[in-house]
Amino acid sequence: MNVLSLFDGMSCGQIALNRAGIKYDNYYAAEIDKHAIKVTQANYPNTIQLGSVTDWKTWDIDWSSIGLFFGGSPCQGFSFAGKQLAFDDPRSKLFFVYVDILEHIKKHNPKVKFMLENVKMKKEYLEVINKYLGVEPIFINSALVSAQNRQRFYWCNWEVNQPEDKGILLKDVLDKSASEVLNHTQKAIDYMSRKGSTGRVKWSYMFHSEESKGKSQCLVANLFKGVPNNVLVENCGRIRKFSPIECERLQTAPDNYTNHVSNTQRYKMLGNGWTVDVIAHIFKSIKTEKVCAVKNQLEFDFMKEF
């Protein structure tokens, strides 16, 4: 089986496949960020990089060999945290490229398994995606398998159930020996305490994470900027940034998986990435489905004997 991943980023999908125990022959990745590609190739040197998804008609691929197809199309137009331009946003329009490629694969392999990930969004946008994909999504919060609150929709053409709660807390992934370099300056702390036009301070919007709350807030791509989205308040009273390794742990990626690029780029790709153990759980459901299909066939064959 060959795999095709769109918007592959740092290849969280590939980590998840290996963690789920799903074997594949070739892994095709469509990605344009050079830093993410560098991280992928350092960890999975056999990855076949294809470049931009918009050039898909030029790809030299045996489309009938694609058994698993997945991606997380850019979400900025859908996100409640953004301007919610939806399909008018050039980045979110790439969803339709995903659809075009899926339909092309289906012509060559109607049994292809597919998965799409995206953010929490308005019902009207959700229904458009449901219509084009022909399936309804499952809504999973990464908090079930990690120390991070990260709510996402996952559209799959196989059955997926909610993962069991592993009970992982923020304190479980923190590095208590984290460098003092990560400490926020007084200027940054003052910024968090400043009142905006509504009279509310940045602290009240809960962009930051507090060890006492049990789970971190959702990691975002602009973590590298520091405040307000990369503010951790530890129980000891220390106010600092997360380290890149802590962000890897929040995304359930291996420690130092991204250490092939600068910290700025590590923060960006981790904020844009997937929670690996959520994806691994989803992929494991493919294996469960196949086992059930074989079992049902054996039972059917057995009954035919009588």
C-alpha positions in Angstrom: 0.0 0.0 0.0 1.1 3.5 -0.8 0.2 6.6 1.2 -0.4 10.1 0.0 -0.4 13.0 2.6 -1.4 16.5 1.7 -0.2 19.5 3.6 2.2 17.0 5.3 4.0 19.5 7.5 6.5 17.7 9.7 4.9 14.4 8.8 2.9 13.8 12.0 0.9 11.3 9.8 3.9 9.2 9.3 4.7 9.1 13.0 1.1 8.1 13.6 1.2 5.3 11.0 4.3 3.8 12.6 2.8 4.2 16.0 -0.4 2.4 14.9 1.6 -0.4 13.4 0.4 0.2 9.8 2.9 -0.8 7.2 3.2 1.0 3.9 5.5 0.9 0.8 5.8 4.5 -0.3 4.9 7.6 1.6 4.2 10.6 -0.7 4.1 14.0 0.9 2.9 17.3 -0.5 4.5 20.2 1.4 6.1 23.5 0.6 7.6 24.6 3.9 11.3 24.0 3.6 11.8 23.8 7.4 9.0 21.2 7.8 10.5 19.2 4.9 13.9 19.3 6.5 12.4 17.8 9.7 10.5 15.1 7.8 13.6 14.1 5.7 15.8 14.0 8.8 13.4 11.5 10.5 12.0 9.7 7.5 14.6 10.0 4.7 12.6 7.7 2.3 9.7 10.2 2.2 8.9 11.2 -1.4 8.4 14.9 -1.5 6.0 16.2 -4.2 5.9 20.0 -3.6 2.8 22.0 -3.8 -0.7 20.4 -3.8 -1.7 22.8 -6.6 0.7 20.9 -9.0 -0.9 17.5 -8.3 -1.8 16.9 -12.0 2.0 16.8 -12.8 2.8 14.2 -10.1 4.3 10.9 -11.3 2.2 8.6 -9.1 0.5 5.3 -9.7 -2.9 6.5 -8.4 -4.3 3.0 -8.2 -1.6 2.2 -5.6 -2.8 4.9 -3.1 -4.5 2.9 -0.3 -4.6 5.7 2.3 -5.1 9.4 1.6 -5.1 12.1 4.2 -4.4 15.7 5.0 -5.3 18.8 7.1 -6.1 21.6 4.7 -5.2 25.1 6.0 -7.8 26.1 8.6 -7.3 29.9 8.9 -10.6 30.7 7.0 -12.6 28.4 9.2 -11.2 29.0 12.7 -13.2 30.8 15.3 -9.9 32.4 16.2 -9.5 34.0 12.8 -11.6 36.2 10.5 -13.8 33.2 9.4 -13.6 34.0 5.7 -14.2 30.3 5.1 -14.1 29.3 1.5 -13.3 32.9 0.5 -9.9 32.6 2.1 -7.3 31.5 -0.4 -5.8 29.0 2.1 -9.1 27.4 2.9 -9.9 27.1 -0.8 -7.3 24.4 -0.8 -9.9 22.1 0.6 -11.3 21.8 -2.9 -7.9 20.7 -4.1 -8.1 17.9 -1.5 -11.5 17.0 -2.9 -10.3 17.0 -6.5 -7.4 14.7 -5.7 -9.6 12.4 -3.7 -12.1 12.1 -6.6 -9.1 11.4 -8.9 -7.8 8.6 -6.6 -11.3 7.1 -6.4 -11.4 6.7 -10.1 -8.4 4.5 -9.9 -9.0 2.9 -6.5 -12.6 3.2 -5.3 -11.7 1.5 -2.0 -9.2 4.1 -0.9 -9.3 5.1 2.7 -9.3 8.9 3.3 -9.1 11.2 6.3 -9.4 15.0 6.6 -8.7 17.1 9.7 -9.8 20.6 10.4 -10.7 23.0 13.2 -13.9 23.7 15.1 -16.0 25.8 12.7 -19.5 27.1 12.0 -22.2 24.5 11.2 -22.7 26.0 7.7 -19.0 25.4 6.8 -19.1 21.9 8.3 -22.1 21.0 6.2 -20.3 22.0 3.0 -17.4 19.7 3.8 -19.8 16.9 4.8 -21.5 17.2 1.4 -18.3 17.1 -0.6 -16.8 14.2 1.3 -20.0 12.2 1.8 -19.2 11.4 5.4 -19.8 13.2 8.7 -16.9 13.9 11.0 -16.0 12.7 14.5 -15.1 15.5 16.9 -12.1 14.7 19.2 -10.4 16.8 21.8 -6.7 15.9 22.0 -7.0 16.3 25.8 -8.1 12.6 25.9 -4.7 11.4 24.8 -2.4 14.3 25.7 -2.0 17.2 28.1 -3.3 19.7 25.5 -6.8 21.0 24.8 -7.1 20.8 21.0 -10.6 20.4 19.5 -10.6 19.1 15.9 -13.0 17.5 13.4 -11.9 14.3 11.6 -13.7 13.1 8.5 -13.0 9.4 7.7 -14.6 6.8 5.5 -14.2 4.1 8.2 -15.7 3.9 11.7 -13.8 5.7 14.4 -14.8 5.9 18.1 -13.6 8.3 20.8 -10.3 7.4 22.3 -10.1 6.5 25.9 -9.0 9.2 28.3 -5.3 8.6 29.3 -5.5 11.1 32.1 -2.3 12.9 31.0 -1.9 16.3 32.7 0.2 19.3 31.9 2.4 18.6 34.9 3.3 15.2 33.4 5.0 16.7 30.4 6.7 19.8 31.8 10.4 20.0 32.1 11.1 21.2 35.6 14.7 21.9 34.7 13.7 24.2 31.8 16.2 27.0 31.1 15.8 30.4 32.7 16.1 31.7 29.2 12.4 30.7 28.8 11.3 33.1 31.5 9.1 35.9 30.3 10.4 39.4 30.9 8.6 41.9 33.1 7.6 43.8 29.9 5.8 40.7 28.6 4.1 40.1 31.9 3.0 43.8 32.0 1.6 43.3 28.4 -0.5 40.4 29.7 -1.9 42.6 32.5 -2.7 45.5 30.2 -6.4 46.4 29.6 -7.8 46.4 26.1 -10.6 48.4 24.6 -13.1 46.1 26.3 -11.6 46.7 29.7 -10.4 43.1 29.9 -6.8 42.1 30.4 -5.0 39.5 28.3 -5.0 37.0 31.2 -8.8 36.9 31.1 -8.9 35.6 27.5 -7.1 32.4 28.6 -4.8 32.2 25.6 -2.1 31.2 28.2 -1.7 27.9 30.0 -1.7 27.3 33.7 -0.2 24.2 35.3 -3.0 24.3 38.0 -5.7 24.0 35.3 -4.5 20.4 34.4 -4.3 20.9 30.6 -2.6 23.4 28.3 -4.4 25.6 25.9 -4.2 24.7 22.2 -0.8 25.2 20.6 -0.9 27.7 17.7 1.5 28.5 14.9 2.6 31.9 16.4 3.9 30.3 19.6 7.3 31.7 18.6 6.0 35.3 19.3 5.7 34.5 23.0 2.8 36.5 24.5 -0.1 35.9 24.8 -0.1 32.4 23.2 3.1 31.0 24.7 2.7 31.9 28.4 2.9 29.1 30.9 2.2 29.8 34.6 3.8 27.1 36.7 2.5 26.2 40.2 5.7 27.6 41.6 4.7 31.0 40.3 7.2 31.0 37.5 5.9 32.6 34.2 7.7 31.4 31.1 7.4 30.0 27.6 7.0 26.4 26.8 10.2 24.8 25.5 10.1 23.1 22.0 10.4 19.7 23.7 7.4 20.4 25.9 5.5 21.4 22.7 6.5 18.1 21.2 5.2 16.3 24.2 1.9 18.3 24.1 1.5 17.1 20.5 2.7 13.6 21.6 5.6 13.7 19.1 8.9 12.1 20.1 11.3 14.3 22.1 13.6 16.3 19.8 11.8 15.2 16.7 11.9 18.8 15.4 15.4 19.7 16.6 16.8 20.0 13.0 15.7 23.6 12.6 15.6 26.8 14.7 13.3 27.1 17.7 11.2 29.6 15.9 10.5 27.1 13.1 10.0 24.3 15.7 7.3 26.3 17.4 5.6 27.1 14.1 5.4 23.5 12.8 4.3 22.1 16.2 1.5 24.7 16.4 0.4 23.7 12.9 0.8 20.0 13.5 -1.4 17.2 14.6 -1.6 15.5 18.0 0.1 12.3 16.9 -1.7 9.9 19.3 -5.1 11.1 18.1 -4.1 10.3 14.5 -2.6 7.0 15.6 -5.9 6.1 17.3 -7.8 6.9 14.1 -5.4 4.8 12.0 -5.7 1.9 14.4 -9.4 1.8 13.6 -8.5 0.8 10.1 -6.8 -2.3 11.4 -9.8 -3.0 13.7 -12.2 -2.7 10.7 -10.1 -5.1 8.6 -10.0 -7.7 11.5 -13.8 -7.4 11.8 -14.3 -7.9 8.1 -12.1 -11.0 8.0 -14.0 -12.4 11.1 -17.4 -11.8 9.4 -16.2 -13.4 6.2 -15.0 -16.5 8.2 -18.3 -16.7 10.0 -20.2 -16.4 6.7 -18.1 -19.2 5.1 -18.6 -21.4 8.2 -22.4 -21.0 8.1 -22.4 -21.9 4.3 -21.2 -25.4 5.3 -24.5 -26.1 7.1 
